[in-house]
């Protein structure tokens, strides 16, 4: 005899809305992770060691590390380039 764990009348083959939600969140987390790694690799303001540390943070803490990269790491890039554009003598130091 087959034992059903799903609710009465539910089809166990068709995914439920919760399964779609979990898969969707997983896909978004994966895209965030991949975008962070690509962003770190393409950043010109970081040294090789800094890039390696950012990649390590993103691999150890995939969601939090990726969010930190987009909130902290990329902003360091934009503020450094803005400062260099305004005051060329300061960037030559």
Biopython code that builds the backbone (N, CA, C, O; Angstrom):
import numpy as np
from Bio.PDB.StructureBuilder import StructureBuilder

atoms = [
    (1, "UNK", "N", (0.834, -1.172, 0.000)),
    (1, "UNK", "CA", (0.000, 0.000, 0.000)),
    (1, "UNK", "C", (0.888, 1.247, 0.000)),
    (1, "UNK", "O", (1.883, 1.309, 0.722)),
    (2, "UNK", "N", (0.525, 2.222, -0.802)),
    (2, "UNK", "CA", (1.268, 3.456, -0.954)),
    (2, "UNK", "C", (0.811, 4.466, 0.104)),
    (2, "UNK", "O", (-0.386, 4.710, 0.259)),
    (3, "UNK", "N", (1.756, 5.042, 0.817)),
    (3, "UNK", "CA", (1.437, 6.040, 1.838)),
    (3, "UNK", "C", (1.689, 7.427, 1.261)),
    (3, "UNK", "O", (2.787, 7.717, 0.787)),
    (4, "UNK", "N", (0.680, 8.273, 1.302)),
    (4, "UNK", "CA", (0.799, 9.636, 0.783)),
    (4, "UNK", "C", (1.149, 10.583, 1.924)),
    (4, "UNK", "O", (0.492, 10.577, 2.964)),
    (5, "UNK", "N", (2.178, 11.391, 1.729)),
    (5, "UNK", "CA", (2.530, 12.383, 2.740)),
    (5, "UNK", "C", (1.948, 13.748, 2.406)),
    (5, "UNK", "O", (1.935, 14.645, 3.250)),
    (6, "UNK", "N", (1.474, 13.905, 1.194)),
    (6, "UNK", "CA", (0.898, 15.185, 0.798)),
    (6, "UNK", "C", (-0.525, 15.298, 1.356)),
    (6, "UNK", "O", (-1.112, 14.323, 1.824)),
    (7, "UNK", "N", (-1.043, 16.496, 1.291)),
    (7, "UNK", "CA", (-2.410, 16.728, 1.765)),
    (7, "UNK", "C", (-3.392, 15.926, 0.913)),
    (7, "UNK", "O", (-3.095, 15.568, -0.227)),
    (8, "UNK", "N", (-4.541, 15.655, 1.471)),
    (8, "UNK", "CA", (-5.569, 14.876, 0.772)),
    (8, "UNK", "C", (-5.913, 15.541, -0.556)),
    (8, "UNK", "O", (-6.272, 16.718, -0.591)),
    (9, "UNK", "N", (-5.805, 14.799, -1.631)),
    (9, "UNK", "CA", (-6.160, 15.306, -2.943)),
    (9, "UNK", "C", (-5.046, 16.035, -3.661)),
    (9, "UNK", "O", (-5.218, 16.408, -4.821)),
    (10, "UNK", "N", (-3.906, 16.253, -3.015)),
    (10, "UNK", "CA", (-2.798, 16.955, -3.662)),
    (10, "UNK", "C", (-2.007, 15.985, -4.526)),
    (10, "UNK", "O", (-1.863, 14.812, -4.180)),
    (11, "UNK", "N", (-1.506, 16.463, -5.625)),
    (11, "UNK", "CA", (-0.708, 15.646, -6.520)),
    (11, "UNK", "C", (0.753, 15.733, -6.074)),
    (11, "UNK", "O", (1.313, 16.829, -6.064)),
    (12, "UNK", "N", (1.384, 14.626, -5.707)),
    (12, "UNK", "CA", (2.760, 14.693, -5.211)),
    (12, "UNK", "C", (3.786, 14.966, -6.309)),
    (12, "UNK", "O", (4.938, 15.279, -6.007)),
    (13, "UNK", "N", (3.394, 14.855, -7.556)),
    (13, "UNK", "CA", (4.323, 15.087, -8.655)),
    (13, "UNK", "C", (4.423, 16.570, -8.990)),
    (13, "UNK", "O", (5.495, 17.048, -9.359)),
    (14, "UNK", "N", (3.327, 17.297, -8.867)),
    (14, "UNK", "CA", (3.303, 18.716, -9.196)),
    (14, "UNK", "C", (3.839, 19.505, -8.003)),
    (14, "UNK", "O", (3.348, 19.348, -6.885)),
    (15, "UNK", "N", (4.843, 20.355, -8.236)),
    (15, "UNK", "CA", (5.389, 21.135, -7.119)),
    (15, "UNK", "C", (4.365, 22.115, -6.538)),
    (15, "UNK", "O", (3.501, 22.632, -7.245)),
    (16, "UNK", "N", (4.487, 22.349, -5.253)),
    (16, "UNK", "CA", (3.605, 23.308, -4.598)),
    (16, "UNK", "C", (4.186, 24.708, -4.728)),
    (16, "UNK", "O", (5.305, 24.887, -5.209)),
    (17, "UNK", "N", (3.420, 25.691, -4.298)),
    (17, "UNK", "CA", (3.892, 27.068, -4.384)),
    (17, "UNK", "C", (5.128, 27.286, -3.511)),
    (17, "UNK", "O", (6.013, 28.062, -3.872)),
    (18, "UNK", "N", (5.191, 26.610, -2.375)),
    (18, "UNK", "CA", (6.358, 26.752, -1.503)),
    (18, "UNK", "C", (7.621, 26.238, -2.178)),
    (18, "UNK", "O", (8.697, 26.812, -2.010)),
    (19, "UNK", "N", (7.494, 25.162, -2.938)),
    (19, "UNK", "CA", (8.653, 24.640, -3.662)),
    (19, "UNK", "C", (9.114, 25.617, -4.733)),
    (19, "UNK", "O", (10.315, 25.808, -4.919)),
    (20, "UNK", "N", (8.177, 26.236, -5.438)),
    (20, "UNK", "CA", (8.545, 27.254, -6.413)),
    (20, "UNK", "C", (9.223, 28.445, -5.729)),
    (20, "UNK", "O", (10.183, 29.001, -6.263)),
    (21, "UNK", "N", (8.737, 28.829, -4.572)),
    (21, "UNK", "CA", (9.315, 29.955, -3.839)),
    (21, "UNK", "C", (10.742, 29.645, -3.404)),
    (21, "UNK", "O", (11.638, 30.475, -3.563)),
    (22, "UNK", "N", (10.953, 28.455, -2.857)),
    (22, "UNK", "CA", (12.292, 28.075, -2.399)),
    (22, "UNK", "C", (13.257, 27.995, -3.576)),
    (22, "UNK", "O", (14.393, 28.458, -3.476)),
    (23, "UNK", "N", (12.819, 27.415, -4.683)),
    (23, "UNK", "CA", (13.677, 27.335, -5.868)),
    (23, "UNK", "C", (13.964, 28.733, -6.406)),
    (23, "UNK", "O", (15.089, 29.008, -6.822)),
    (24, "UNK", "N", (12.978, 29.613, -6.406)),
    (24, "UNK", "CA", (13.178, 30.985, -6.868)),
    (24, "UNK", "C", (14.182, 31.736, -6.015)),
    (24, "UNK", "O", (15.040, 32.447, -6.540)),
    (25, "UNK", "N", (14.080, 31.582, -4.701)),
    (25, "UNK", "CA", (15.043, 32.232, -3.803)),
    (25, "UNK", "C", (16.438, 31.668, -4.037)),
    (25, "UNK", "O", (17.423, 32.406, -4.013)),
    (26, "UNK", "N", (16.522, 30.369, -4.261)),
    (26, "UNK", "CA", (17.818, 29.753, -4.540)),
    (26, "UNK", "C", (18.439, 30.265, -5.830)),
    (26, "UNK", "O", (19.644, 30.508, -5.889)),
    (27, "UNK", "N", (17.626, 30.429, -6.853)),
    (27, "UNK", "CA", (18.124, 30.954, -8.128)),
    (27, "UNK", "C", (18.589, 32.397, -7.960)),
    (27, "UNK", "O", (19.628, 32.775, -8.502)),
    (28, "UNK", "N", (17.840, 33.206, -7.221)),
    (28, "UNK", "CA", (18.254, 34.595, -6.971)),
    (28, "UNK", "C", (19.557, 34.656, -6.185)),
    (28, "UNK", "O", (20.420, 35.485, -6.477)),
    (29, "UNK", "N", (19.706, 33.784, -5.188)),
    (29, "UNK", "CA", (20.954, 33.740, -4.419)),
    (29, "UNK", "C", (22.121, 33.330, -5.305)),
    (29, "UNK", "O", (23.218, 33.875, -5.176)),
    (30, "UNK", "N", (21.900, 32.379, -6.199)),
    (30, "UNK", "CA", (22.951, 31.952, -7.115)),
    (30, "UNK", "C", (23.347, 33.081, -8.066)),
    (30, "UNK", "O", (24.532, 33.299, -8.315)),
    (31, "UNK", "N", (22.360, 33.793, -8.594)),
    (31, "UNK", "CA", (22.659, 34.924, -9.475)),
    (31, "UNK", "C", (23.410, 36.028, -8.733)),
    (31, "UNK", "O", (24.329, 36.628, -9.291)),
    (32, "UNK", "N", (23.038, 36.299, -7.499)),
    (32, "UNK", "CA", (23.742, 37.290, -6.685)),
    (32, "UNK", "C", (25.183, 36.870, -6.462)),
    (32, "UNK", "O", (26.095, 37.692, -6.557)),
    (33, "UNK", "N", (25.395, 35.584, -6.164)),
    (33, "UNK", "CA", (26.733, 35.040, -5.948)),
    (33, "UNK", "C", (27.590, 35.178, -7.205)),
    (33, "UNK", "O", (28.726, 35.646, -7.138)),
    (34, "UNK", "N", (27.046, 34.771, -8.342)),
    (34, "UNK", "CA", (27.797, 34.841, -9.604)),
    (34, "UNK", "C", (28.105, 36.291, -9.970)),
    (34, "UNK", "O", (29.214, 36.592, -10.412)),
    (35, "UNK", "N", (27.147, 37.183, -9.794)),
    (35, "UNK", "CA", (27.373, 38.597, -10.092)),
    (35, "UNK", "C", (28.446, 39.186, -9.188)),
    (35, "UNK", "O", (29.244, 40.011, -9.633)),
    (36, "UNK", "N", (28.477, 38.776, -7.936)),
    (36, "UNK", "CA", (29.500, 39.282, -7.015)),
    (36, "UNK", "C", (30.887, 38.798, -7.420)),
    (36, "UNK", "O", (31.836, 39.582, -7.425)),
    (37, "UNK", "N", (31.015, 37.527, -7.757)),
    (37, "UNK", "CA", (32.324, 36.999, -8.161)),
    (37, "UNK", "C", (32.797, 37.680, -9.443)),
    (37, "UNK", "O", (33.972, 38.029, -9.558)),
    (38, "UNK", "N", (31.902, 37.871, -10.400)),
    (38, "UNK", "CA", (32.283, 38.560, -11.634)),
    (38, "UNK", "C", (32.658, 40.014, -11.345)),
    (38, "UNK", "O", (33.627, 40.529, -11.903)),
    (39, "UNK", "N", (31.900, 40.669, -10.481)),
    (39, "UNK", "CA", (32.213, 42.056, -10.116)),
    (39, "UNK", "C", (33.557, 42.177, -9.426)),
    (39, "UNK", "O", (34.298, 43.128, -9.674)),
    (40, "UNK", "N", (33.878, 41.234, -8.572)),
    (40, "UNK", "CA", (35.175, 41.253, -7.896)),
    (40, "UNK", "C", (36.293, 41.039, -8.912)),
    (40, "UNK", "O", (37.314, 41.726, -8.873)),
    (41, "UNK", "N", (36.099, 40.091, -9.815)),
    (41, "UNK", "CA", (37.124, 39.802, -10.815)),
    (41, "UNK", "C", (37.355, 40.981, -11.758)),
    (41, "UNK", "O", (38.472, 41.185, -12.233)),
    (42, "UNK", "N", (36.311, 41.753, -12.032)),
    (42, "UNK", "CA", (36.434, 42.876, -12.964)),
    (42, "UNK", "C", (36.839, 44.180, -12.293)),
    (42, "UNK", "O", (37.061, 45.175, -12.984)),
    (43, "UNK", "N", (36.941, 44.206, -10.977)),
    (43, "UNK", "CA", (37.267, 45.453, -10.289)),
    (43, "UNK", "C", (38.751, 45.771, -10.457)),
    (43, "UNK", "O", (39.620, 44.939, -10.197)),
    (44, "UNK", "N", (39.008, 46.977, -10.893)),
    (44, "UNK", "CA", (40.383, 47.401, -11.143)),
    (44, "UNK", "C", (40.996, 48.124, -9.951)),
    (44, "UNK", "O", (42.207, 48.339, -9.918)),
    (45, "UNK", "N", (40.192, 48.494, -8.990)),
    (45, "UNK", "CA", (40.702, 49.243, -7.841)),
    (45, "UNK", "C", (41.265, 48.335, -6.752)),
    (45, "UNK", "O", (41.885, 48.827, -5.809)),
    (46, "UNK", "N", (41.065, 47.033, -6.857)),
    (46, "UNK", "CA", (41.545, 46.099, -5.839)),
    (46, "UNK", "C", (42.854, 45.459, -6.262)),
    (46, "UNK", "O", (43.081, 45.196, -7.443)),
    (47, "UNK", "N", (43.709, 45.214, -5.284)),
    (47, "UNK", "CA", (44.923, 44.453, -5.550)),
    (47, "UNK", "C", (44.564, 42.976, -5.650)),
    (47, "UNK", "O", (43.433, 42.589, -5.353)),
    (48, "UNK", "N", (45.504, 42.165, -6.061)),
    (48, "UNK", "CA", (45.257, 40.730, -6.171)),
    (48, "UNK", "C", (44.891, 40.107, -4.831)),
    (48, "UNK", "O", (44.011, 39.250, -4.765)),
    (49, "UNK", "N", (45.558, 40.531, -3.766)),
    (49, "UNK", "CA", (45.260, 40.013, -2.435)),
    (49, "UNK", "C", (43.861, 40.424, -1.980)),
    (49, "UNK", "O", (43.132, 39.618, -1.402)),
    (50, "UNK", "N", (43.489, 41.669, -2.240)),
    (50, "UNK", "CA", (42.154, 42.140, -1.852)),
    (50, "UNK", "C", (41.070, 41.388, -2.631)),
    (50, "UNK", "O", (40.028, 41.041, -2.075)),
    (51, "UNK", "N", (41.320, 41.142, -3.911)),
    (51, "UNK", "CA", (40.352, 40.365, -4.695)),
    (51, "UNK", "C", (40.226, 38.952, -4.148)),
    (51, "UNK", "O", (39.122, 38.417, -4.044)),
    (52, "UNK", "N", (41.362, 38.343, -3.796)),
    (52, "UNK", "CA", (41.327, 36.984, -3.249)),
    (52, "UNK", "C", (40.559, 36.950, -1.930)),
    (52, "UNK", "O", (39.804, 36.011, -1.677)),
    (53, "UNK", "N", (40.747, 37.964, -1.090)),
    (53, "UNK", "CA", (40.019, 38.007, 0.181)),
    (53, "UNK", "C", (38.521, 38.194, -0.034)),
    (53, "UNK", "O", (37.716, 37.559, 0.646)),
    (54, "UNK", "N", (38.140, 39.060, -0.975)),
    (54, "UNK", "CA", (36.719, 39.247, -1.268)),
    (54, "UNK", "C", (36.106, 37.965, -1.802)),
    (54, "UNK", "O", (35.002, 37.593, -1.406)),
    (55, "UNK", "N", (36.818, 37.279, -2.706)),
    (55, "UNK", "CA", (36.298, 36.019, -3.245)),
    (55, "UNK", "C", (36.160, 34.992, -2.128)),
    (55, "UNK", "O", (35.185, 34.241, -2.095)),
    (56, "UNK", "N", (37.120, 34.954, -1.218)),
    (56, "UNK", "CA", (37.044, 34.036, -0.085)),
    (56, "UNK", "C", (35.821, 34.337, 0.776)),
    (56, "UNK", "O", (35.103, 33.423, 1.180)),
    (57, "UNK", "N", (35.585, 35.612, 1.054)),
    (57, "UNK", "CA", (34.416, 36.001, 1.848)),
    (57, "UNK", "C", (33.131, 35.587, 1.134)),
    (57, "UNK", "O", (32.202, 35.083, 1.766)),
    (58, "UNK", "N", (33.077, 35.798, -0.178)),
    (58, "UNK", "CA", (31.871, 35.458, -0.938)),
    (58, "UNK", "C", (31.668, 33.946, -0.991)),
    (58, "UNK", "O", (30.529, 33.480, -0.965)),
    (59, "UNK", "N", (32.757, 33.168, -1.065)),
    (59, "UNK", "CA", (32.600, 31.713, -1.092)),
    (59, "UNK", "C", (32.233, 31.145, 0.281)),
    (59, "UNK", "O", (31.462, 30.189, 0.368)),
    (60, "UNK", "N", (32.776, 31.725, 1.349)),
    (60, "UNK", "CA", (32.480, 31.211, 2.688)),
    (60, "UNK", "C", (31.072, 31.609, 3.123)),
    (60, "UNK", "O", (30.355, 30.804, 3.717)),
    (61, "UNK", "N", (30.677, 32.837, 2.832)),
    (61, "UNK", "CA", (29.346, 33.337, 3.178)),
    (61, "UNK", "C", (28.665, 33.802, 1.890)),
    (61, "UNK", "O", (28.679, 34.997, 1.596)),
    (62, "UNK", "N", (28.074, 32.894, 1.119)),
    (62, "UNK", "CA", (27.604, 33.256, -0.223)),
    (62, "UNK", "C", (26.616, 34.422, -0.271)),
    (62, "UNK", "O", (26.814, 35.347, -1.058)),
    (63, "UNK", "N", (25.594, 34.409, 0.520)),
    (63, "UNK", "CA", (24.585, 35.468, 0.434)),
    (63, "UNK", "C", (25.079, 36.732, 1.137)),
    (63, "UNK", "O", (25.042, 37.820, 0.562)),
    (64, "UNK", "N", (25.535, 36.591, 2.370)),
    (64, "UNK", "CA", (26.006, 37.754, 3.137)),
    (64, "UNK", "C", (27.239, 38.363, 2.478)),
    (64, "UNK", "O", (27.340, 39.585, 2.368)),
    (65, "UNK", "N", (28.173, 37.528, 2.041)),
    (65, "UNK", "CA", (29.388, 38.030, 1.385)),
    (65, "UNK", "C", (29.076, 38.769, 0.100)),
    (65, "UNK", "O", (29.680, 39.804, -0.183)),
    (66, "UNK", "N", (28.139, 38.252, -0.681)),
    (66, "UNK", "CA", (27.754, 38.926, -1.926)),
    (66, "UNK", "C", (27.103, 40.265, -1.629)),
    (66, "UNK", "O", (27.398, 41.266, -2.282)),
    (67, "UNK", "N", (26.216, 40.281, -0.642)),
    (67, "UNK", "CA", (25.585, 41.552, -0.266)),
    (67, "UNK", "C", (26.614, 42.549, 0.246)),
    (67, "UNK", "O", (26.541, 43.735, -0.076)),
    (68, "UNK", "N", (27.570, 42.083, 1.038)),
    (68, "UNK", "CA", (28.629, 42.976, 1.523)),
    (68, "UNK", "C", (29.449, 43.538, 0.379)),
    (68, "UNK", "O", (29.820, 44.711, 0.395)),
    (69, "UNK", "N", (29.733, 42.708, -0.613)),
    (69, "UNK", "CA", (30.488, 43.191, -1.774)),
    (69, "UNK", "C", (29.737, 44.323, -2.460)),
    (69, "UNK", "O", (30.327, 45.354, -2.782)),
    (70, "UNK", "N", (28.442, 44.140, -2.686)),
    (70, "UNK", "CA", (27.679, 45.167, -3.390)),
    (70, "UNK", "C", (27.440, 46.403, -2.527)),
    (70, "UNK", "O", (27.304, 47.505, -3.059)),
    (71, "UNK", "N", (27.388, 46.238, -1.208)),
    (71, "UNK", "CA", (27.160, 47.390, -0.336)),
    (71, "UNK", "C", (28.448, 48.117, 0.031)),
    (71, "UNK", "O", (28.449, 49.343, 0.147)),
    (72, "UNK", "N", (29.546, 47.383, 0.215)),
    (72, "UNK", "CA", (30.796, 47.985, 0.689)),
    (72, "UNK", "C", (31.873, 48.002, -0.388)),
    (72, "UNK", "O", (32.464, 49.047, -0.660)),
    (73, "UNK", "N", (32.130, 46.859, -0.996)),
    (73, "UNK", "CA", (33.253, 46.721, -1.929)),
    (73, "UNK", "C", (33.128, 47.572, -3.171)),
    (73, "UNK", "O", (34.089, 48.233, -3.566)),
    (74, "UNK", "N", (31.969, 47.570, -3.792)),
    (74, "UNK", "CA", (31.798, 48.366, -5.013)),
    (74, "UNK", "C", (31.764, 49.852, -4.711)),
    (74, "UNK", "O", (32.209, 50.656, -5.530)),
    (75, "UNK", "N", (31.252, 50.227, -3.568)),
    (75, "UNK", "CA", (31.200, 51.654, -3.221)),
    (75, "UNK", "C", (32.589, 52.211, -3.010)),
    (75, "UNK", "O", (32.836, 53.380, -3.304)),
    (76, "UNK", "N", (33.506, 51.395, -2.505)),
    (76, "UNK", "CA", (34.886, 51.841, -2.357)),
    (76, "UNK", "C", (35.458, 52.155, -3.731)),
    (76, "UNK", "O", (36.261, 53.077, -3.872)),
    (77, "UNK", "N", (35.055, 51.403, -4.736)),
    (77, "UNK", "CA", (35.494, 51.627, -6.107)),
    (77, "UNK", "C", (34.980, 52.953, -6.635)),
    (77, "UNK", "O", (35.755, 53.724, -7.202)),
    (78, "UNK", "N", (33.713, 53.238, -6.467)),
    (78, "UNK", "CA", (33.147, 54.460, -7.024)),
    (78, "UNK", "C", (33.644, 55.696, -6.292)),
    (78, "UNK", "O", (33.892, 56.722, -6.926)),
    (79, "UNK", "N", (33.794, 55.628, -4.979)),
    (79, "UNK", "CA", (34.273, 56.805, -4.250)),
    (79, "UNK", "C", (35.747, 57.058, -4.546)),
    (79, "UNK", "O", (36.159, 58.215, -4.625)),
    (80, "UNK", "N", (36.547, 56.016, -4.711)),
    (80, "UNK", "CA", (37.963, 56.194, -5.034)),
    (80, "UNK", "C", (38.112, 56.796, -6.426)),
    (80, "UNK", "O", (38.965, 57.663, -6.619)),
    (81, "UNK", "N", (37.317, 56.369, -7.401)),
    (81, "UNK", "CA", (37.435, 56.916, -8.739)),
    (81, "UNK", "C", (36.896, 58.336, -8.805)),
    (81, "UNK", "O", (37.406, 59.154, -9.571)),
    (82, "UNK", "N", (35.867, 58.643, -8.011)),
    (82, "UNK", "CA", (35.368, 60.020, -7.983)),
    (82, "UNK", "C", (36.408, 60.960, -7.397)),
    (82, "UNK", "O", (36.614, 62.061, -7.908)),
    (83, "UNK", "N", (37.074, 60.524, -6.309)),
    (83, "UNK", "CA", (38.096, 61.355, -5.694)),
    (83, "UNK", "C", (39.277, 61.544, -6.632)),
    (83, "UNK", "O", (39.840, 62.637, -6.698)),
    (84, "UNK", "N", (39.661, 60.511, -7.353)),
    (84, "UNK", "CA", (40.782, 60.605, -8.280)),
    (84, "UNK", "C", (40.439, 61.550, -9.433)),
    (84, "UNK", "O", (41.315, 62.261, -9.927)),
    (85, "UNK", "N", (39.201, 61.565, -9.859)),
    (85, "UNK", "CA", (38.788, 62.439, -10.948)),
    (85, "UNK", "C", (38.754, 63.902, -10.546)),
    (85, "UNK", "O", (39.018, 64.775, -11.372)),
    (86, "UNK", "N", (38.436, 64.180, -9.304)),
    (86, "UNK", "CA", (38.363, 65.565, -8.834)),
    (86, "UNK", "C", (39.725, 66.152, -8.546)),
    (86, "UNK", "O", (39.977, 67.314, -8.864)),
    (87, "UNK", "N", (40.602, 65.378, -7.954)),
    (87, "UNK", "CA", (41.890, 65.895, -7.518)),
    (87, "UNK", "C", (43.002, 64.973, -8.010)),
    (87, "UNK", "O", (43.395, 64.049, -7.298)),
    (88, "UNK", "N", (43.513, 65.209, -9.217)),
    (88, "UNK", "CA", (44.540, 64.317, -9.766)),
    (88, "UNK", "C", (45.814, 64.288, -8.936)),
    (88, "UNK", "O", (46.508, 63.272, -8.908)),
    (89, "UNK", "N", (46.135, 65.399, -8.250)),
    (89, "UNK", "CA", (47.354, 65.427, -7.435)),
    (89, "UNK", "C", (47.223, 64.466, -6.256)),
    (89, "UNK", "O", (48.210, 63.856, -5.844)),
    (90, "UNK", "N", (46.034, 64.327, -5.719)),
    (90, "UNK", "CA", (45.812, 63.425, -4.588)),
    (90, "UNK", "C", (45.964, 61.968, -5.015)),
    (90, "UNK", "O", (46.476, 61.159, -4.241)),
    (91, "UNK", "N", (45.538, 61.617, -6.216)),
    (91, "UNK", "CA", (45.647, 60.241, -6.670)),
    (91, "UNK", "C", (47.059, 59.877, -7.067)),
    (91, "UNK", "O", (47.369, 58.690, -7.171)),
    (92, "UNK", "N", (47.934, 60.854, -7.295)),
    (92, "UNK", "CA", (49.320, 60.572, -7.687)),
    (92, "UNK", "C", (50.178, 60.188, -6.498)),
    (92, "UNK", "O", (51.284, 59.681, -6.687)),
    (93, "UNK", "N", (49.712, 60.410, -5.286)),
    (93, "UNK", "CA", (50.502, 60.082, -4.087)),
    (93, "UNK", "C", (50.751, 58.638, -3.940)),
    (93, "UNK", "O", (51.400, 58.217, -2.983)),
]
sb = StructureBuilder()
sb.init_structure("model")
sb.init_model(0)
sb.init_chain("A")
sb.init_seg("    ")
for serial, (resi, resn, name, xyz) in enumerate(atoms, 1):
    if name == "N":
        sb.init_residue(resn, " ", resi, " ")
    sb.init_atom(name, np.array(xyz, "f"), 0.0, 1.0, " ", f" {name:<3s}", serial, name[0])
structure = sb.get_structure()
